[in-house]
Amino acid sequence: MAALAWLLIPLVAAVVAGLWGSWANRTRKVRSDGPELDGYARFREAMERSRTGA
């Protein structure tokens, strides 16, 4: 019976890890890269302006 208890520990840990992984990944499906790409485009345009203006 003690061996069965030791086998349940990794099983419970795997189930908890799976639940945590699905919870941690829940917002990535909804969120897109739009705001980050817009910010990068603004940064690139600012760098081009500073290079041509100097």
Secondary structure, 3 states (H helix, E strand, C coil): CHHHHHHHHHHHHHHHHHHHHHHHCCCCCCCCCHHHHHHHHHHHHHHHHHHHHC
